[in-house]
């Protein structure tokens, strides 16, 4: 398998994890109303990407650690994407997105 196929496979699995989390995890209504899940999701995804960059830059010879971190990143990115998707869908249904925001 070449690297492009592996990357596509990782993102497909991340999408599946995000979908499964979206359907199964309960979200606090109060945090949705305050718009907190955007911040949580973005923070989780950003920390995961920074960790992946550091791992790929400084530990190039440790493929075992890279594989473990990729598996952990798939799950954490899925959860982060799920948080952002939940917040986006809530904001869309309640007209809180900037173009549709009511004052």
C-alpha positions, -999 to +999 in steps of 0.1 A: +000+000+000+014+034-008+012+064+015-017+081-002-039+050+003-029+048+039-038+085+045-072+080+028-078+049+050-069+068+082-093+096+073-121+072+065-116+054+098-115+088+116-148+097+099-164+064+110-152+071+146-166+106+145-200+092+132-201+065+159-193+090+186-219+114+172-246+087+174-237+073+208-222+100+231-245+123+250-238+160+249-247+185+276-274+209+263-260+238+284-226+236+268-242+234+233-261+266+241-230+284+252-210+272+221-183+253+241-180+223+219-164+242+190-135+251+213-132+216+228-132+200+194-107+224+178-084+220+208-085+183+207-077+182+169-050+209+172-032+191+200-034+158+181-019+174+149+008+191+169+017+158+186+017+140+152+041+167+138+064+164+168+064+126+166+071+125+128+098+151+132+118+139+162+110+102+163+114+091+127+132+059+136+105+047+161+078+033+139+062+014+168+055+048+186+043+063+154+018+035+148+006+037+184+002+075+181-016+072+148-042+048+164-047+072+193-050+101+169-077+084+149-098+081+180-091+116+194-095+133+161-128+115+157-140+128+190-128+163+182-146+163+148-177+150+165-177+178+190-174+204+162-201+187+141-225+186+171-220+223+177-223+232+140-256+212+137-270+227+169-261+262+158-276+256+124-309+243+138-311+272+162-301+299+137-269+307+156-245+306+127-230+340+119-249+345+086-282+335+102-277+349+137-307+367+151-301+397+174 
